[in-house]
């Protein structure tokens, strides 16, 4: 057996507060922590969303609506 531990993956639903576009984000757990709990690494975005900036002030990727440009809240 290799010493590499499999990381859990999980999806979150995305919905634009401005235009109502919907999508999903696929995350993979990582070892970092935030005041709200464990953090994840963005693996993929589906639907009408894009990763616009590498990271926001909280260290997470900035996700924006591809249709209207609104930034998705954390």
Steps between C-alpha positions, in 0.01 A plus 500: 500500500621849428507763773273733303166564668194544279333836546124535520322688222171685534270719289343834585212659313557843349227752422560853379328756721478744210375301198403162650747288300571164664796262511710281726851508638705187570736532798767279650577521871841632601681535830436874547249623758290815521278631781209330317674159487712304251576662168492348155684537173288583196525216246234589241212740435200406286210698367521874455789576737872568460798545729580867442782562746740254661396579859289743699580654840408173677744300287227332296463526121275781379207352309298724268194461282605461135170655385498829694838515680362510855736353760356204690508555879718271710 
